[in-house]
């Protein structure tokens, strides 16, 4: 049984137990022997359901972690389950005034706004609708005789555009969801120190030093347009198309900010000047194995433990084509398809190019990506405008999506980077 079935069975058992206690048939207002036996049987069954539910929740959480999709929920299992059934297509079509059933979406949106403690300008959409990636393609008919051959629109085969891979959350960034006000996270900067003293000698007092990591909402949005026909179709493939489009646009922007950031109105990412991580700009067009190991050393000297690399496709090509020891060496610096010096390497165009002013080069970053914090202040806010002039003349609907999030780095020493590579 899945979690929903187990929760429904538990609710039925509780209802039945309540009905027994509300109508005692024994002497002195107590339960009769038959009622007591029935109550105990139900209690035993409920204990079993509770254990099964705990096991299923444990397995589901483990599977999400294994697939890189471990994201904090609301803490309300039933509500989280309802959010997974949220139809983005129905919500947009309903808000545009089209004849669709979107009662569930309105209720979930109202509950999200209530939990966020603020009104939304449009539809409140749970972020969970974007955690169902599927690959899409499109097939059409063409060639001689096309006028007499029917064409099937295969929404399940939609061809999406090529996009940069999103890596930061996959590498283990910590996600804080459901935030309301600005966030201050206490941070120990310097601890008390120990000392050896002579017999009967006095210890010198020294106190730990504290600071804080601060996060406040930054806003990112996108405006796009969908046809009336797309929104009226109830195909699951159309639903996935809508989800993918919003997810990849906004998640890609967040990934870029987490890696670099620091621009106008952006969060400060790993390479932002405000973060001040360990940097070395000594590789250029001739990377060496010793310099790669130096980046690992910088992180370990800060008492941190790195988990993975992030860089650009050009840097990956350079590392794969540069000998580890000498020009005659047949072993390259990057020895595996997606690993460097024994650590995973994620290659993405979300990693920055031409850093610095004047431009330095591409970046190679090593660090503990669990020390990247990503905070969300609200679920996604989607506002539908069926009256925008250009879209209106075509019968289309314009849609604006807004996301409020921020990025913070727990320890700058957890990262080291070279920023002058020139592939």
C-alpha positions as CSV (number, residue, x, y, z in Angstrom):
1,X,0.0,0.0,0.0
2,X,1.2,3.5,-0.7
3,X,1.3,6.4,1.8
4,X,-2.1,7.7,0.8
5,X,-3.8,4.3,1.2
6,X,-2.2,3.8,4.6
7,X,-3.3,7.3,5.8
8,X,-6.9,6.7,4.6
9,X,-7.0,3.4,6.4
10,X,-5.7,5.0,9.6
11,X,-8.4,7.6,9.4
12,X,-11.1,5.0,8.9
13,X,-9.8,3.0,12.0
14,X,-9.8,6.2,14.1
15,X,-13.4,7.0,13.0
16,X,-14.6,3.5,13.9
17,X,-12.8,3.6,17.3
18,X,-14.4,7.0,18.0
19,X,-17.9,5.6,17.2
20,X,-17.4,2.8,19.7
21,X,-16.3,5.0,22.6
22,X,-19.1,7.5,21.9
23,X,-21.8,4.8,22.4
24,X,-20.7,2.6,25.3
25,X,-23.0,-0.4,25.8
26,X,-21.6,-1.8,29.1
27,X,-22.6,-1.1,32.7
28,X,-21.7,2.2,34.3
29,X,-21.0,3.9,31.0
30,X,-18.2,1.5,30.2
31,X,-17.7,-0.4,27.0
32,X,-19.3,-3.8,26.7
33,X,-17.1,-6.9,26.3
34,X,-17.9,-7.1,22.6
35,X,-17.0,-3.4,22.2
36,X,-13.8,-3.7,24.2
37,X,-12.7,-6.7,22.0
38,X,-13.5,-4.7,18.9
39,X,-11.7,-1.6,20.2
40,X,-8.6,-3.7,21.0
41,X,-8.6,-5.3,17.6
42,X,-8.8,-1.9,15.9
43,X,-6.0,-0.6,18.1
44,X,-3.8,-3.5,17.1
45,X,-4.6,-2.9,13.4
46,X,-3.8,0.8,13.8
47,X,-0.4,0.0,15.4
48,X,0.3,-2.1,12.3
49,X,-0.8,0.6,9.9
50,X,1.4,3.2,11.8
51,X,4.4,0.9,11.5
52,X,3.8,0.3,7.8
53,X,3.3,4.1,7.3
54,X,6.6,4.8,9.0
55,X,8.4,2.2,6.9
56,X,6.9,3.6,3.6
57,X,7.8,7.1,4.5
58,X,11.4,6.0,5.3
59,X,11.6,4.2,1.9
60,X,10.1,7.2,0.0
61,X,12.6,9.6,1.6
62,X,15.5,7.3,0.8
63,X,14.4,7.0,-2.8
64,X,14.2,10.8,-3.1
65,X,17.7,11.2,-1.7
66,X,19.0,8.5,-4.1
67,X,17.5,10.4,-7.1
68,X,18.8,13.8,-5.9
69,X,15.3,15.0,-5.2
70,X,15.4,15.3,-1.4
71,X,13.6,18.6,-0.8
72,X,11.9,19.7,2.4
73,X,8.2,19.4,2.3
74,X,5.6,21.1,4.4
75,X,5.6,18.5,7.2
76,X,2.0,17.7,6.4
77,X,2.1,14.4,4.5
78,X,-1.5,14.6,3.3
79,X,-1.1,18.1,2.0
80,X,2.2,17.2,0.3
81,X,0.5,14.3,-1.4
82,X,-2.3,16.6,-2.6
83,X,0.3,19.0,-4.0
84,X,1.7,16.3,-6.1
85,X,-1.6,16.0,-7.9
86,X,-1.7,19.7,-8.6
87,X,-2.3,20.4,-12.3
88,X,-0.4,23.4,-13.6
89,X,-2.4,23.3,-16.9
90,X,-5.8,23.3,-15.1
91,X,-4.7,26.2,-12.8
92,X,-3.5,28.4,-15.7
93,X,-6.6,27.5,-17.8
94,X,-9.0,28.2,-15.0
95,X,-7.4,31.5,-14.1
96,X,-7.7,32.4,-17.8
97,X,-11.4,31.8,-17.7
98,X,-11.4,28.6,-19.8
99,X,-14.0,25.9,-19.1
100,X,-11.9,23.5,-17.0
101,X,-12.3,21.9,-13.6
102,X,-9.7,23.5,-11.3
103,X,-11.3,23.2,-7.8
104,X,-8.4,21.3,-6.3
105,X,-5.9,23.8,-7.6
106,X,-7.8,26.7,-6.1
107,X,-8.0,25.0,-2.7
108,X,-4.3,24.2,-2.7
109,X,-3.4,27.7,-3.8
110,X,-5.5,29.2,-1.0
111,X,-3.8,26.9,1.5
112,X,-0.4,27.8,0.2
113,X,-1.2,31.5,0.5
114,X,-2.5,30.9,4.1
115,X,0.7,29.1,5.1
116,X,2.9,31.7,3.4
117,X,1.2,34.4,5.5
118,X,0.8,36.7,2.5
119,X,-1.5,37.1,-0.5
120,X,-0.3,36.0,-4.0
121,X,-0.8,38.2,-7.0
122,X,-1.9,35.2,-9.0
123,X,-2.0,31.4,-8.5
124,X,0.1,29.9,-5.7
125,X,1.8,26.8,-7.2
126,X,3.6,24.2,-5.1
127,X,7.2,23.7,-6.1
128,X,6.6,20.0,-6.0
129,X,5.0,20.1,-9.5
130,X,8.4,20.7,-11.0
131,X,10.1,17.6,-9.5
132,X,8.9,15.2,-12.2
133,X,11.4,15.6,-15.1
134,X,10.6,13.7,-18.3
135,X,12.4,13.8,-21.7
136,X,10.2,15.0,-24.5
137,X,10.3,14.7,-28.3
138,X,7.9,15.7,-31.2
139,X,7.0,13.7,-34.3
140,X,5.4,15.2,-37.4
141,X,4.5,14.0,-40.9
142,X,6.1,15.5,-44.0
143,X,7.2,14.7,-47.5
144,X,5.4,13.9,-50.7
145,X,1.8,13.1,-50.3
146,X,1.7,15.1,-47.0
147,X,-1.7,16.6,-48.0
148,X,-3.4,13.3,-47.9
149,X,-1.7,11.9,-44.8
150,X,-3.2,12.7,-41.4
151,X,-0.9,14.1,-38.7
152,X,-0.9,13.1,-35.1
153,X,0.3,15.6,-32.6
154,X,2.5,13.6,-30.3
155,X,2.8,15.8,-27.2
156,X,4.5,12.9,-25.5
157,X,7.4,13.3,-28.0
158,X,7.9,17.1,-27.6
159,X,11.4,18.3,-28.6
160,X,12.6,20.7,-25.9
161,X,15.4,23.1,-26.6
162,X,18.9,22.3,-25.4
163,X,19.5,23.8,-22.0
164,X,22.4,24.0,-19.5
165,X,22.5,21.2,-17.0
166,X,21.5,22.2,-13.4
167,X,24.0,20.8,-10.9
168,X,24.1,22.6,-7.6
169,X,21.1,20.9,-6.0
170,X,22.1,17.6,-7.5
171,X,25.5,17.9,-5.8
172,X,23.8,18.2,-2.4
173,X,22.9,21.9,-1.7
174,X,20.7,22.3,1.4
175,X,17.2,23.5,0.7
176,X,15.2,25.6,3.2
177,X,11.5,25.9,2.2
178,X,8.5,27.8,3.6
179,X,10.5,30.8,4.8
180,X,8.5,33.9,5.8
181,X,10.8,36.7,7.2
182,X,14.5,37.3,6.6
183,X,16.7,34.5,7.9
184,X,19.7,34.8,10.3
185,X,21.6,31.6,10.9
186,X,24.1,31.7,13.8
187,X,27.7,30.9,12.8
188,X,30.7,30.1,15.0
189,X,33.6,32.0,13.6
190,X,36.3,31.2,16.3
191,X,36.0,28.7,19.1
192,X,37.6,28.8,22.5
193,X,41.2,27.5,22.5
194,X,42.9,25.0,24.8
195,X,46.4,25.5,26.4
196,X,48.9,23.5,28.5
197,X,49.7,25.0,31.9
198,X,52.1,24.3,34.7
199,X,51.0,22.6,37.9
200,X,48.9,25.0,39.8
201,X,49.0,27.4,36.8
202,X,46.0,29.4,35.7
203,X,44.2,29.1,32.3
204,X,43.6,32.3,30.3
205,X,40.0,33.0,29.5
206,X,39.0,33.2,25.9
207,X,35.5,33.2,24.5
208,X,34.1,31.9,21.2
209,X,33.3,34.4,18.5
210,X,30.0,34.3,16.7
211,X,28.6,35.8,13.5
212,X,25.6,35.0,11.3
213,X,24.7,34.0,7.8
214,X,21.9,36.1,6.5
215,X,19.3,35.4,3.8
216,X,16.6,37.6,2.4
217,X,14.2,37.0,-0.6
218,X,15.5,37.8,-4.1
219,X,13.0,37.6,-7.0
220,X,13.3,35.9,-10.3
221,X,10.6,35.7,-13.0
222,X,9.8,34.8,-16.5
223,X,7.0,35.8,-18.9
224,X,5.9,33.3,-21.5
225,X,2.8,32.6,-23.7
226,X,0.8,29.5,-24.3
227,X,-1.9,28.8,-26.9
228,X,-5.6,28.3,-25.9
229,X,-5.5,24.8,-27.4
230,X,-2.6,23.8,-25.2
231,X,-4.3,24.9,-22.0
232,X,-7.6,23.2,-23.0
233,X,-6.0,19.8,-23.6
234,X,-5.9,17.5,-20.6
235,X,-3.1,15.3,-21.9
236,X,-0.6,14.3,-19.2
237,X,2.1,15.2,-21.8
238,X,0.8,18.8,-22.0
239,X,1.0,19.0,-18.2
240,X,4.6,17.8,-18.3
241,X,5.5,20.3,-21.1
242,X,4.2,23.2,-18.9
243,X,6.0,22.0,-15.8
244,X,9.3,21.5,-17.6
245,X,9.3,24.9,-19.3
246,X,8.9,26.8,-16.0
247,X,11.1,24.5,-14.0
248,X,14.1,24.7,-16.4
249,X,13.9,28.4,-16.8
250,X,13.7,29.3,-13.1
251,X,15.8,26.5,-11.8
252,X,18.5,27.3,-14.4
253,X,18.6,30.9,-13.2
254,X,18.9,29.7,-9.5
255,X,21.7,27.3,-10.5
256,X,23.6,30.2,-12.1
257,X,23.2,32.4,-9.1
258,X,24.3,29.6,-6.7
259,X,27.5,29.1,-8.7
260,X,28.4,32.7,-9.4
261,X,25.7,35.3,-8.5
262,X,26.5,38.6,-7.0
263,X,25.1,40.6,-9.9
264,X,22.4,43.2,-9.8
265,X,19.5,41.9,-7.6
266,X,21.0,38.4,-7.6
267,X,21.9,36.2,-4.6
268,X,25.6,35.9,-3.8
269,X,26.9,32.6,-5.1
270,X,30.0,30.6,-4.5
271,X,32.2,32.8,-6.8
272,X,30.7,36.1,-5.7
273,X,33.3,38.6,-4.5
274,X,31.2,39.0,-1.3
275,X,31.8,35.3,-0.4
276,X,35.6,35.5,-0.5
277,X,36.4,31.8,-1.1
278,X,39.9,30.4,-1.6
279,X,40.9,31.4,-5.2
280,X,44.0,30.8,-7.3
281,X,44.5,32.4,-10.7
282,X,47.6,30.5,-11.8
283,X,46.5,27.9,-14.4
284,X,45.7,29.8,-17.6
285,X,45.9,27.7,-20.7
286,X,48.2,25.1,-19.2
287,X,46.6,23.4,-16.2
288,X,48.8,21.0,-14.2
289,X,48.1,18.1,-12.0
290,X,49.8,19.8,-9.1
291,X,47.6,22.9,-9.4
292,X,44.5,20.7,-9.4
293,X,45.7,19.1,-6.1
294,X,46.4,22.6,-4.8
295,X,42.6,23.4,-4.9
296,X,41.9,20.3,-2.9
297,X,44.6,21.3,-0.4
298,X,43.1,24.8,0.0
299,X,39.8,23.3,1.1
300,X,41.3,20.7,3.4
301,X,43.5,23.4,5.0
302,X,40.3,25.2,5.9
303,X,39.2,22.1,7.8
304,X,36.6,21.4,5.2
305,X,36.0,18.3,3.1
306,X,35.2,18.7,-0.5
307,X,32.6,16.6,-2.3
308,X,32.7,17.5,-6.0
309,X,33.9,19.8,-8.8
310,X,32.0,22.1,-11.0
311,X,33.3,23.6,-14.3
312,X,32.5,24.4,-17.9
313,X,32.6,22.0,-21.0
314,X,35.6,23.9,-22.3
315,X,37.6,23.3,-19.1
316,X,36.6,19.6,-19.1
317,X,38.0,19.3,-22.7
318,X,41.2,21.0,-21.6
319,X,41.7,18.7,-18.6
320,X,40.9,15.6,-20.7
321,X,43.5,16.6,-23.3
322,X,46.4,17.7,-20.9
323,X,48.9,15.1,-19.7
324,X,49.1,14.6,-16.0
325,X,52.9,14.6,-15.7
326,X,54.6,15.4,-19.0
327,X,53.8,15.9,-22.6
328,X,54.8,12.3,-23.2
329,X,52.5,11.0,-20.5
330,X,49.5,9.0,-21.8
331,X,47.5,9.6,-18.6
332,X,45.4,12.8,-18.7
333,X,44.7,15.2,-15.8
334,X,41.0,14.2,-16.0
335,X,41.2,10.5,-15.9
336,X,37.5,9.6,-16.0
337,X,34.4,10.5,-17.9
338,X,33.0,12.6,-15.1
339,X,35.6,12.5,-12.3
340,X,38.7,14.5,-11.3
341,X,41.3,13.5,-8.7
342,X,38.8,10.9,-7.3
343,X,35.9,13.3,-6.9
344,X,32.8,13.7,-9.2
345,X,32.9,16.6,-11.7
346,X,29.7,18.2,-13.0
347,X,30.1,20.1,-16.3
348,X,27.5,22.8,-17.1
349,X,27.2,26.1,-19.0
350,X,25.6,27.5,-15.8
351,X,29.2,27.7,-14.5
352,X,30.6,31.2,-15.4
353,X,32.7,32.1,-18.4
354,X,35.1,35.1,-18.6
355,X,35.2,36.0,-15.0
356,X,36.5,39.2,-13.6
357,X,37.1,42.6,-15.0
358,X,39.1,42.5,-17.2
359,X,38.0,39.0,-18.1
360,X,40.1,36.2,-16.5
361,X,38.8,33.0,-17.9
362,X,36.6,30.0,-17.1
363,X,36.2,28.6,-13.6
364,X,37.1,25.3,-12.0
365,X,35.5,25.0,-8.6
366,X,36.1,22.4,-5.9
367,X,34.2,22.3,-2.6
368,X,31.6,20.9,-0.3
369,X,28.3,21.7,-2.0
370,X,26.3,20.8,1.1
371,X,27.5,24.2,2.4
372,X,25.4,25.9,-0.2
373,X,22.0,27.0,1.3
374,X,19.1,27.6,-1.0
375,X,16.1,29.3,0.7
376,X,12.5,29.6,-0.7
377,X,10.2,32.2,0.7
378,X,7.0,31.1,-1.1
379,X,5.7,28.6,-3.6
380,X,5.8,29.7,-7.2
381,X,3.5,32.6,-8.0
382,X,1.9,32.4,-11.5
383,X,-0.2,35.3,-12.8
384,X,-2.3,34.8,-15.9
385,X,-3.1,37.6,-18.4
386,X,-5.5,36.6,-21.1
387,X,-5.9,40.2,-22.3
388,X,-2.3,41.1,-23.3
389,X,-2.7,42.7,-26.7
390,X,-0.5,40.5,-28.8
391,X,-1.5,37.2,-27.1
392,X,-5.2,38.2,-27.2
393,X,-5.3,38.7,-30.9
394,X,-4.1,35.1,-31.4
395,X,-6.3,33.6,-28.7
396,X,-3.3,32.9,-26.5
397,X,-2.7,33.5,-22.9
398,X,0.3,35.3,-21.4
399,X,1.7,34.0,-18.1
400,X,4.1,35.5,-15.6
401,X,5.9,33.2,-13.1
402,X,7.8,34.6,-10.1
403,X,10.1,32.8,-7.7
404,X,11.4,34.3,-4.4
405,X,14.6,32.7,-3.2
406,X,18.1,33.4,-1.9
407,X,21.5,31.6,-1.7
408,X,23.9,31.7,1.2
409,X,27.3,30.0,1.7
410,X,27.7,28.4,5.1
411,X,31.6,28.4,5.0
412,X,33.6,30.2,2.4
413,X,36.5,28.0,3.3
414,X,34.6,25.0,2.0
415,X,35.4,26.1,-1.6
416,X,38.4,26.8,-3.7
417,X,38.5,27.9,-7.4
418,X,40.7,28.7,-10.3
419,X,39.2,31.4,-12.4
420,X,41.7,32.0,-15.2
421,X,41.4,28.8,-17.3
422,X,41.4,29.6,-21.0
423,X,40.2,26.5,-23.0
